[in-house]
């Protein structure tokens, strides 16, 4: 199964609880064998994203889920 998630924060860039929740959700789904693609508004490099594919589309662009 594949899941496409949208969010605006992911560790280590956290301004509230959403980043922590997104990390926990993506980690748990990954452990269950789910392939998670996480969409952020801007490109981010995170050492915490070993279990999830992070993408940041350019404005007006299109992302095809494989």
mmCIF file of the N, C-alpha and C atoms, coordinates in Angstrom:
data_MODEL
# 
_entry.id   MODEL 
# 
loop_
_atom_site.group_PDB 
_atom_site.id 
_atom_site.type_symbol 
_atom_site.label_atom_id 
_atom_site.label_alt_id 
_atom_site.label_comp_id 
_atom_site.label_asym_id 
_atom_site.label_entity_id 
_atom_site.label_seq_id 
_atom_site.pdbx_PDB_ins_code 
_atom_site.Cartn_x 
_atom_site.Cartn_y 
_atom_site.Cartn_z 
_atom_site.occupancy 
_atom_site.B_iso_or_equiv 
_atom_site.pdbx_formal_charge 
_atom_site.auth_seq_id 
_atom_site.auth_comp_id 
_atom_site.auth_asym_id 
_atom_site.auth_atom_id 
_atom_site.pdbx_PDB_model_num 
ATOM 1   N N  . UNK A 1 1  ? 0.839  -1.168 0.000   1.00 0.00 ? 1  UNK A N  1 
ATOM 2   C CA . UNK A 1 1  ? 0.000  0.000  0.000   1.00 0.00 ? 1  UNK A CA 1 
ATOM 3   C C  . UNK A 1 1  ? 0.892  1.242  0.000   1.00 0.00 ? 1  UNK A C  1 
ATOM 4   N N  . UNK A 1 2  ? 0.399  2.277  -0.640  1.00 0.00 ? 2  UNK A N  1 
ATOM 5   C CA . UNK A 1 2  ? 1.104  3.557  -0.669  1.00 0.00 ? 2  UNK A CA 1 
ATOM 6   C C  . UNK A 1 2  ? 0.213  4.625  -0.040  1.00 0.00 ? 2  UNK A C  1 
ATOM 7   N N  . UNK A 1 3  ? 0.851  5.532  0.706   1.00 0.00 ? 3  UNK A N  1 
ATOM 8   C CA . UNK A 1 3  ? 0.130  6.633  1.344   1.00 0.00 ? 3  UNK A CA 1 
ATOM 9   C C  . UNK A 1 3  ? 0.819  7.935  0.977   1.00 0.00 ? 3  UNK A C  1 
ATOM 10  N N  . UNK A 1 4  ? 0.030  8.920  0.576   1.00 0.00 ? 4  UNK A N  1 
ATOM 11  C CA . UNK A 1 4  ? 0.537  10.258 0.285   1.00 0.00 ? 4  UNK A CA 1 
ATOM 12  C C  . UNK A 1 4  ? 0.073  11.166 1.416   1.00 0.00 ? 4  UNK A C  1 
ATOM 13  N N  . UNK A 1 5  ? 1.034  11.719 2.172   1.00 0.00 ? 5  UNK A N  1 
ATOM 14  C CA . UNK A 1 5  ? 0.706  12.605 3.295   1.00 0.00 ? 5  UNK A CA 1 
ATOM 15  C C  . UNK A 1 5  ? 1.148  14.020 2.974   1.00 0.00 ? 5  UNK A C  1 
ATOM 16  N N  . UNK A 1 6  ? 0.387  14.982 3.441   1.00 0.00 ? 6  UNK A N  1 
ATOM 17  C CA . UNK A 1 6  ? 0.727  16.393 3.286   1.00 0.00 ? 6  UNK A CA 1 
ATOM 18  C C  . UNK A 1 6  ? 0.969  16.990 4.664   1.00 0.00 ? 6  UNK A C  1 
ATOM 19  N N  . UNK A 1 7  ? 1.984  17.837 4.764   1.00 0.00 ? 7  UNK A N  1 
ATOM 20  C CA . UNK A 1 7  ? 2.261  18.503 6.031   1.00 0.00 ? 7  UNK A CA 1 
ATOM 21  C C  . UNK A 1 7  ? 3.184  19.678 5.810   1.00 0.00 ? 7  UNK A C  1 
ATOM 22  N N  . UNK A 1 8  ? 3.394  20.466 6.859   1.00 0.00 ? 8  UNK A N  1 
ATOM 23  C CA . UNK A 1 8  ? 4.286  21.617 6.707   1.00 0.00 ? 8  UNK A CA 1 
ATOM 24  C C  . UNK A 1 8  ? 5.468  21.565 7.653   1.00 0.00 ? 8  UNK A C  1 
ATOM 25  N N  . UNK A 1 9  ? 5.579  20.482 8.459   1.00 0.00 ? 9  UNK A N  1 
ATOM 26  C CA . UNK A 1 9  ? 6.765  20.336 9.294   1.00 0.00 ? 9  UNK A CA 1 
ATOM 27  C C  . UNK A 1 9  ? 7.075  18.866 9.514   1.00 0.00 ? 9  UNK A C  1 
ATOM 28  N N  . UNK A 1 10 ? 8.350  18.596 9.726   1.00 0.00 ? 10 UNK A N  1 
ATOM 29  C CA . UNK A 1 10 ? 8.845  17.242 9.961   1.00 0.00 ? 10 UNK A CA 1 
ATOM 30  C C  . UNK A 1 10 ? 10.155 17.386 10.720  1.00 0.00 ? 10 UNK A C  1 
ATOM 31  N N  . UNK A 1 11 ? 10.431 16.523 11.709  1.00 0.00 ? 11 UNK A N  1 
ATOM 32  C CA . UNK A 1 11 ? 11.665 16.674 12.489  1.00 0.00 ? 11 UNK A CA 1 
ATOM 33  C C  . UNK A 1 11 ? 12.901 16.759 11.598  1.00 0.00 ? 11 UNK A C  1 
ATOM 34  N N  . UNK A 1 12 ? 13.862 17.567 11.961  1.00 0.00 ? 12 UNK A N  1 
ATOM 35  C CA . UNK A 1 12 ? 14.029 18.327 13.203  1.00 0.00 ? 12 UNK A CA 1 
ATOM 36  C C  . UNK A 1 12 ? 13.376 19.705 13.155  1.00 0.00 ? 12 UNK A C  1 
ATOM 37  N N  . UNK A 1 13 ? 12.618 20.015 12.121  1.00 0.00 ? 13 UNK A N  1 
ATOM 38  C CA . UNK A 1 13 ? 11.981 21.325 11.981  1.00 0.00 ? 13 UNK A CA 1 
ATOM 39  C C  . UNK A 1 13 ? 10.559 21.250 12.533  1.00 0.00 ? 13 UNK A C  1 
ATOM 40  N N  . UNK A 1 14 ? 10.414 21.603 13.804  1.00 0.00 ? 14 UNK A N  1 
ATOM 41  C CA . UNK A 1 14 ? 9.122  21.490 14.479  1.00 0.00 ? 14 UNK A CA 1 
ATOM 42  C C  . UNK A 1 14 ? 8.769  22.831 15.116  1.00 0.00 ? 14 UNK A C  1 
ATOM 43  N N  . UNK A 1 15 ? 7.567  23.324 14.823  1.00 0.00 ? 15 UNK A N  1 
ATOM 44  C CA . UNK A 1 15 ? 7.112  24.555 15.463  1.00 0.00 ? 15 UNK A CA 1 
ATOM 45  C C  . UNK A 1 15 ? 5.922  24.284 16.385  1.00 0.00 ? 15 UNK A C  1 
ATOM 46  N N  . UNK A 1 16 ? 5.438  23.072 16.346  1.00 0.00 ? 16 UNK A N  1 
ATOM 47  C CA . UNK A 1 16 ? 4.300  22.679 17.180  1.00 0.00 ? 16 UNK A CA 1 
ATOM 48  C C  . UNK A 1 16 ? 4.257  21.166 17.262  1.00 0.00 ? 16 UNK A C  1 
ATOM 49  N N  . UNK A 1 17 ? 3.089  20.603 17.475  1.00 0.00 ? 17 UNK A N  1 
ATOM 50  C CA . UNK A 1 17 ? 2.981  19.159 17.614  1.00 0.00 ? 17 UNK A CA 1 
ATOM 51  C C  . UNK A 1 17 ? 2.807  18.400 16.314  1.00 0.00 ? 17 UNK A C  1 
ATOM 52  N N  . UNK A 1 18 ? 2.530  19.111 15.214  1.00 0.00 ? 18 UNK A N  1 
ATOM 53  C CA . UNK A 1 18 ? 2.272  18.424 13.947  1.00 0.00 ? 18 UNK A CA 1 
ATOM 54  C C  . UNK A 1 18 ? 3.487  17.633 13.470  1.00 0.00 ? 18 UNK A C  1 
ATOM 55  N N  . UNK A 1 19 ? 4.669  18.195 13.574  1.00 0.00 ? 19 UNK A N  1 
ATOM 56  C CA . UNK A 1 19 ? 5.876  17.504 13.124  1.00 0.00 ? 19 UNK A CA 1 
ATOM 57  C C  . UNK A 1 19 ? 6.100  16.204 13.873  1.00 0.00 ? 19 UNK A C  1 
ATOM 58  N N  . UNK A 1 20 ? 5.899  16.240 15.178  1.00 0.00 ? 20 UNK A N  1 
ATOM 59  C CA . UNK A 1 20 ? 6.049  15.037 16.002  1.00 0.00 ? 20 UNK A CA 1 
ATOM 60  C C  . UNK A 1 20 ? 5.003  13.995 15.619  1.00 0.00 ? 20 UNK A C  1 
ATOM 61  N N  . UNK A 1 21 ? 3.770  14.428 15.418  1.00 0.00 ? 21 UNK A N  1 
ATOM 62  C CA . UNK A 1 21 ? 2.700  13.506 15.028  1.00 0.00 ? 21 UNK A CA 1 
ATOM 63  C C  . UNK A 1 21 ? 2.964  12.903 13.653  1.00 0.00 ? 21 UNK A C  1 
ATOM 64  N N  . UNK A 1 22 ? 3.408  13.716 12.705  1.00 0.00 ? 22 UNK A N  1 
ATOM 65  C CA . UNK A 1 22 ? 3.706  13.216 11.355  1.00 0.00 ? 22 UNK A CA 1 
ATOM 66  C C  . UNK A 1 22 ? 4.830  12.195 11.389  1.00 0.00 ? 22 UNK A C  1 
ATOM 67  N N  . UNK A 1 23 ? 5.853  12.455 12.205  1.00 0.00 ? 23 UNK A N  1 
ATOM 68  C CA . UNK A 1 23 ? 6.954  11.495 12.325  1.00 0.00 ? 23 UNK A CA 1 
ATOM 69  C C  . UNK A 1 23 ? 6.424  10.168 12.863  1.00 0.00 ? 23 UNK A C  1 
ATOM 70  N N  . UNK A 1 24 ? 5.647  10.220 13.944  1.00 0.00 ? 24 UNK A N  1 
ATOM 71  C CA . UNK A 1 24 ? 5.119  8.995  14.538  1.00 0.00 ? 24 UNK A CA 1 
ATOM 72  C C  . UNK A 1 24 ? 4.226  8.217  13.589  1.00 0.00 ? 24 UNK A C  1 
ATOM 73  N N  . UNK A 1 25 ? 3.360  8.916  12.874  1.00 0.00 ? 25 UNK A N  1 
ATOM 74  C CA . UNK A 1 25 ? 2.468  8.250  11.915  1.00 0.00 ? 25 UNK A CA 1 
ATOM 75  C C  . UNK A 1 25 ? 3.240  7.607  10.774  1.00 0.00 ? 25 UNK A C  1 
ATOM 76  N N  . UNK A 1 26 ? 4.199  8.349  10.198  1.00 0.00 ? 26 UNK A N  1 
ATOM 77  C CA . UNK A 1 26 ? 4.956  7.799  9.072   1.00 0.00 ? 26 UNK A CA 1 
ATOM 78  C C  . UNK A 1 26 ? 5.823  6.625  9.516   1.00 0.00 ? 26 UNK A C  1 
ATOM 79  N N  . UNK A 1 27 ? 6.400  6.707  10.707  1.00 0.00 ? 27 UNK A N  1 
ATOM 80  C CA . UNK A 1 27 ? 7.242  5.622  11.225  1.00 0.00 ? 27 UNK A CA 1 
ATOM 81  C C  . UNK A 1 27 ? 6.402  4.359  11.436  1.00 0.00 ? 27 UNK A C  1 
ATOM 82  N N  . UNK A 1 28 ? 5.237  4.508  12.068  1.00 0.00 ? 28 UNK A N  1 
ATOM 83  C CA . UNK A 1 28 ? 4.373  3.350  12.326  1.00 0.00 ? 28 UNK A CA 1 
ATOM 84  C C  . UNK A 1 28 ? 3.880  2.712  11.027  1.00 0.00 ? 28 UNK A C  1 
ATOM 85  N N  . UNK A 1 29 ? 3.477  3.531  10.066  1.00 0.00 ? 29 UNK A N  1 
ATOM 86  C CA . UNK A 1 29 ? 3.017  2.976  8.787   1.00 0.00 ? 29 UNK A CA 1 
ATOM 87  C C  . UNK A 1 29 ? 4.147  2.258  8.069   1.00 0.00 ? 29 UNK A C  1 
ATOM 88  N N  . UNK A 1 30 ? 5.349  2.823  8.118   1.00 0.00 ? 30 UNK A N  1 
ATOM 89  C CA . UNK A 1 30 ? 6.502  2.197  7.479   1.00 0.00 ? 30 UNK A CA 1 
ATOM 90  C C  . UNK A 1 30 ? 6.789  0.831  8.096   1.00 0.00 ? 30 UNK A C  1 
ATOM 91  N N  . UNK A 1 31 ? 6.682  0.736  9.413   1.00 0.00 ? 31 UNK A N  1 
ATOM 92  C CA . UNK A 1 31 ? 6.923  -0.541 10.097  1.00 0.00 ? 31 UNK A CA 1 
ATOM 93  C C  . UNK A 1 31 ? 5.884  -1.592 9.724   1.00 0.00 ? 31 UNK A C  1 
ATOM 94  N N  . UNK A 1 32 ? 4.726  -1.155 9.256   1.00 0.00 ? 32 UNK A N  1 
ATOM 95  C CA . UNK A 1 32 ? 3.683  -2.077 8.797   1.00 0.00 ? 32 UNK A CA 1 
ATOM 96  C C  . UNK A 1 32 ? 3.818  -2.410 7.310   1.00 0.00 ? 32 UNK A C  1 
ATOM 97  N N  . UNK A 1 33 ? 4.870  -1.878 6.670   1.00 0.00 ? 33 UNK A N  1 
ATOM 98  C CA . UNK A 1 33 ? 5.110  -2.175 5.264   1.00 0.00 ? 33 UNK A CA 1 
ATOM 99  C C  . UNK A 1 33 ? 4.484  -1.196 4.289   1.00 0.00 ? 33 UNK A C  1 
ATOM 100 N N  . UNK A 1 34 ? 3.980  -0.086 4.785   1.00 0.00 ? 34 UNK A N  1 
ATOM 101 C CA . UNK A 1 34 ? 3.354  0.925  3.936   1.00 0.00 ? 34 UNK A CA 1 
ATOM 102 C C  . UNK A 1 34 ? 4.434  1.852  3.383   1.00 0.00 ? 34 UNK A C  1 
ATOM 103 N N  . UNK A 1 35 ? 4.379  2.140  2.093   1.00 0.00 ? 35 UNK A N  1 
ATOM 104 C CA . UNK A 1 35 ? 5.295  3.097  1.477   1.00 0.00 ? 35 UNK A CA 1 
ATOM 105 C C  . UNK A 1 35 ? 4.682  4.486  1.623   1.00 0.00 ? 35 UNK A C  1 
ATOM 106 N N  . UNK A 1 36 ? 5.394  5.377  2.321   1.00 0.00 ? 36 UNK A N  1 
ATOM 107 C CA . UNK A 1 36 ? 4.863  6.705  2.616   1.00 0.00 ? 36 UNK A CA 1 
ATOM 108 C C  . UNK A 1 36 ? 5.622  7.766  1.828   1.00 0.00 ? 36 UNK A C  1 
ATOM 109 N N  . UNK A 1 37 ? 4.874  8.612  1.133   1.00 0.00 ? 37 UNK A N  1 
ATOM 110 C CA . UNK A 1 37 ? 5.429  9.784  0.454   1.00 0.00 ? 37 UNK A CA 1 
ATOM 111 C C  . UNK A 1 37 ? 4.876  10.994 1.195   1.00 0.00 ? 37 UNK A C  1 
ATOM 112 N N  . UNK A 1 38 ? 5.784  11.828 1.701   1.00 0.00 ? 38 UNK A N  1 
ATOM 113 C CA . UNK A 1 38 ? 5.392  12.979 2.521   1.00 0.00 ? 38 UNK A CA 1 
ATOM 114 C C  . UNK A 1 38 ? 5.689  14.256 1.755   1.00 0.00 ? 38 UNK A C  1 
ATOM 115 N N  . UNK A 1 39 ? 4.659  15.068 1.522   1.00 0.00 ? 39 UNK A N  1 
ATOM 116 C CA . UNK A 1 39 ? 4.789  16.293 0.732   1.00 0.00 ? 39 UNK A CA 1 
ATOM 117 C C  . UNK A 1 39 ? 4.898  17.492 1.672   1.00 0.00 ? 39 UNK A C  1 
ATOM 118 N N  . UNK A 1 40 ? 5.959  18.270 1.473   1.00 0.00 ? 40 UNK A N  1 
ATOM 119 C CA . UNK A 1 40 ? 6.202  19.490 2.244   1.00 0.00 ? 40 UNK A CA 1 
ATOM 120 C C  . UNK A 1 40 ? 6.185  20.687 1.308   1.00 0.00 ? 40 UNK A C  1 
ATOM 121 N N  . UNK A 1 41 ? 5.911  21.886 1.819   1.00 0.00 ? 41 UNK A N  1 
ATOM 122 C CA . UNK A 1 41 ? 5.871  23.056 0.942   1.00 0.00 ? 41 UNK A CA 1 
ATOM 123 C C  . UNK A 1 41 ? 7.229  23.488 0.401   1.00 0.00 ? 41 UNK A C  1 
ATOM 124 N N  . UNK A 1 42 ? 8.326  23.087 1.060   1.00 0.00 ? 42 UNK A N  1 
ATOM 125 C CA . UNK A 1 42 ? 9.658  23.426 0.561   1.00 0.00 ? 42 UNK A CA 1 
ATOM 126 C C  . UNK A 1 42 ? 10.602 22.262 0.829   1.00 0.00 ? 42 UNK A C  1 
ATOM 127 N N  . UNK A 1 43 ? 11.679 22.136 0.048   1.00 0.00 ? 43 UNK A N  1 
ATOM 128 C CA . UNK A 1 43 ? 12.616 21.027 0.222   1.00 0.00 ? 43 UNK A CA 1 
ATOM 129 C C  . UNK A 1 43 ? 13.266 21.047 1.608   1.00 0.00 ? 43 UNK A C  1 
ATOM 130 N N  . UNK A 1 44 ? 13.351 19.873 2.217   1.00 0.00 ? 44 UNK A N  1 
ATOM 131 C CA . UNK A 1 44 ? 13.961 19.729 3.535   1.00 0.00 ? 44 UNK A CA 1 
ATOM 132 C C  . UNK A 1 44 ? 14.806 18.466 3.537   1.00 0.00 ? 44 UNK A C  1 
ATOM 133 N N  . UNK A 1 45 ? 15.993 18.560 4.092   1.00 0.00 ? 45 UNK A N  1 
ATOM 134 C CA . UNK A 1 45 ? 16.829 17.385 4.321   1.00 0.00 ? 45 UNK A CA 1 
ATOM 135 C C  . UNK A 1 45 ? 16.704 17.036 5.799   1.00 0.00 ? 45 UNK A C  1 
ATOM 136 N N  . UNK A 1 46 ? 16.353 15.816 6.129   1.00 0.00 ? 46 UNK A N  1 
ATOM 137 C CA . UNK A 1 46 ? 16.169 15.423 7.520   1.00 0.00 ? 46 UNK A CA 1 
ATOM 138 C C  . UNK A 1 46 ? 16.763 14.052 7.758   1.00 0.00 ? 46 UNK A C  1 
ATOM 139 N N  . UNK A 1 47 ? 17.601 13.961 8.792   1.00 0.00 ? 47 UNK A N  1 
ATOM 140 C CA . UNK A 1 47 ? 18.166 12.665 9.161   1.00 0.00 ? 47 UNK A CA 1 
ATOM 141 C C  . UNK A 1 47 ? 17.104 11.755 9.775   1.00 0.00 ? 47 UNK A C  1 
ATOM 142 N N  . UNK A 1 48 ? 15.939 12.285 10.077  1.00 0.00 ? 48 UNK A N  1 
ATOM 143 C CA . UNK A 1 48 ? 14.839 11.509 10.646  1.00 0.00 ? 48 UNK A CA 1 
ATOM 144 C C  . UNK A 1 48 ? 13.960 10.872 9.564   1.00 0.00 ? 48 UNK A C  1 
ATOM 145 N N  . UNK A 1 49 ? 14.245 11.143 8.295   1.00 0.00 ? 49 UNK A N  1 
ATOM 146 C CA . UNK A 1 49 ? 13.379 10.694 7.205   1.00 0.00 ? 49 UNK A CA 1 
ATOM 147 C C  . UNK A 1 49 ? 13.904 9.440  6.509   1.00 0.00 ? 49 UNK A C  1 
ATOM 148 N N  . UNK A 1 50 ? 14.510 8.534  7.250   1.00 0.00 ? 50 UNK A N  1 
ATOM 149 C CA . UNK A 1 50 ? 15.045 7.318  6.635   1.00 0.00 ? 50 UNK A CA 1 
ATOM 150 C C  . UNK A 1 50 ? 13.941 6.340  6.237   1.00 0.00 ? 50 UNK A C  1 
ATOM 151 N N  . UNK A 1 51 ? 12.759 6.469  6.788   1.00 0.00 ? 51 UNK A N  1 
ATOM 152 C CA . UNK A 1 51 ? 11.652 5.538  6.549   1.00 0.00 ? 51 UNK A CA 1 
ATOM 153 C C  . UNK A 1 51 ? 10.585 6.100  5.611   1.00 0.00 ? 51 UNK A C  1 
ATOM 154 N N  . UNK A 1 52 ? 10.789 7.319  5.121   1.00 0.00 ? 52 UNK A N  1 
ATOM 155 C CA . UNK A 1 52 ? 9.761  7.999  4.339   1.00 0.00 ? 52 UNK A CA 1 
ATOM 156 C C  . UNK A 1 52 ? 10.416 8.754  3.186   1.00 0.00 ? 52 UNK A C  1 
ATOM 157 N N  . UNK A 1 53 ? 9.726  8.829  2.058   1.00 0.00 ? 53 UNK A N  1 
ATOM 158 C CA . UNK A 1 53 ? 10.219 9.628  0.932   1.00 0.00 ? 53 UNK A CA 1 
ATOM 159 C C  . UNK A 1 53 ? 9.612  11.015 1.055   1.00 0.00 ? 53 UNK A C  1 
ATOM 160 N N  . UNK A 1 54 ? 10.466 12.032 1.105   1.00 0.00 ? 54 UNK A N  1 
ATOM 161 C CA . UNK A 1 54 ? 9.991  13.408 1.244   1.00 0.00 ? 54 UNK A CA 1 
ATOM 162 C C  . UNK A 1 54 ? 10.135 14.129 -0.085  1.00 0.00 ? 54 UNK A C  1 
ATOM 163 N N  . UNK A 1 55 ? 9.071  14.824 -0.487  1.00 0.00 ? 55 UNK A N  1 
ATOM 164 C CA . UNK A 1 55 ? 9.082  15.579 -1.739  1.00 0.00 ? 55 UNK A CA 1 
ATOM 165 C C  . UNK A 1 55 ? 8.554  16.985 -1.490  1.00 0.00 ? 55 UNK A C  1 
ATOM 166 N N  . UNK A 1 56 ? 9.018  17.910 -2.306  1.00 0.00 ? 56 UNK A N  1 
ATOM 167 C CA . UNK A 1 56 ? 8.553  19.301 -2.243  1.00 0.00 ? 56 UNK A CA 1 
ATOM 168 C C  . UNK A 1 56 ? 8.386  19.790 -3.675  1.00 0.00 ? 56 UNK A C  1 
ATOM 169 N N  . UNK A 1 57 ? 7.190  19.686 -4.213  1.00 0.00 ? 57 UNK A N  1 
ATOM 170 C CA . UNK A 1 57 ? 6.977  20.093 -5.604  1.00 0.00 ? 57 UNK A CA 1 
ATOM 171 C C  . UNK A 1 57 ? 7.148  21.593 -5.800  1.00 0.00 ? 57 UNK A C  1 
ATOM 172 N N  . UNK A 1 58 ? 7.601  21.952 -6.981  1.00 0.00 ? 58 UNK A N  1 
ATOM 173 C CA . UNK A 1 58 ? 7.707  23.366 -7.339  1.00 0.00 ? 58 UNK A CA 1 
ATOM 174 C C  . UNK A 1 58 ? 6.301  23.916 -7.573  1.00 0.00 ? 58 UNK A C  1 
ATOM 175 N N  . UNK A 1 59 ? 6.076  25.195 -7.280  1.00 0.00 ? 59 UNK A N  1 
ATOM 176 C CA . UNK A 1 59 ? 4.747  25.776 -7.509  1.00 0.00 ? 59 UNK A CA 1 
ATOM 177 C C  . UNK A 1 59 ? 4.277  25.572 -8.951  1.00 0.00 ? 59 UNK A C  1 
ATOM 178 N N  . UNK A 1 60 ? 3.055  25.115 -9.099  1.00 0.00 ? 60 UNK A N  1 
ATOM 179 C CA . UNK A 1 60 ? 2.481  24.894 -10.419 1.00 0.00 ? 60 UNK A CA 1 
ATOM 180 C C  . UNK A 1 60 ? 2.885  23.588 -11.067 1.00 0.00 ? 60 UNK A C  1 
ATOM 181 N N  . UNK A 1 61 ? 3.724  22.801 -10.390 1.00 0.00 ? 61 UNK A N  1 
ATOM 182 C CA . UNK A 1 61 ? 4.171  21.537 -10.973 1.00 0.00 ? 61 UNK A CA 1 
ATOM 183 C C  . UNK A 1 61 ? 3.213  20.412 -10.592 1.00 0.00 ? 61 UNK A C  1 
ATOM 184 N N  . UNK A 1 62 ? 3.493  19.258 -11.114 1.00 0.00 ? 62 UNK A N  1 
ATOM 185 C CA . UNK A 1 62 ? 2.658  18.090 -10.897 1.00 0.00 ? 62 UNK A CA 1 
ATOM 186 C C  . UNK A 1 62 ? 3.551  16.960 -10.425 1.00 0.00 ? 62 UNK A C  1 
ATOM 187 N N  . UNK A 1 63 ? 3.102  16.158 -9.486  1.00 0.00 ? 63 UNK A N  1 
ATOM 188 C CA . UNK A 1 63 ? 3.865  15.007 -9.003  1.00 0.00 ? 63 UNK A CA 1 
ATOM 189 C C  . UNK A 1 63 ? 3.045  13.756 -9.258  1.00 0.00 ? 63 UNK A C  1 
ATOM 190 N N  . UNK A 1 64 ? 3.587  12.858 -10.058 1.00 0.00 ? 64 UNK A N  1 
ATOM 191 C CA . UNK A 1 64 ? 2.903  11.603 -10.343 1.00 0.00 ? 64 UNK A CA 1 
ATOM 192 C C  . UNK A 1 64 ? 3.363  10.554 -9.342  1.00 0.00 ? 64 UNK A C  1 
ATOM 193 N N  . UNK A 1 65 ? 2.435  9.966  -8.622  1.00 0.00 ? 65 UNK A N  1 
ATOM 194 C CA . UNK A 1 65 ? 2.767  8.919  -7.667  1.00 0.00 ? 65 UNK A CA 1 
ATOM 195 C C  . UNK A 1 65 ? 3.014  7.638  -8.448  1.00 0.00 ? 65 UNK A C  1 
ATOM 196 N N  . UNK A 1 66 ? 4.224  7.070  -8.295  1.00 0.00 ? 66 UNK A N  1 
ATOM 197 C CA . UNK A 1 66 ? 4.557  5.852  -9.059  1.00 0.00 ? 66 UNK A CA 1 
ATOM 198 C C  . UNK A 1 66 ? 3.730  4.657  -8.641  1.00 0.00 ? 66 UNK A C  1 
# 
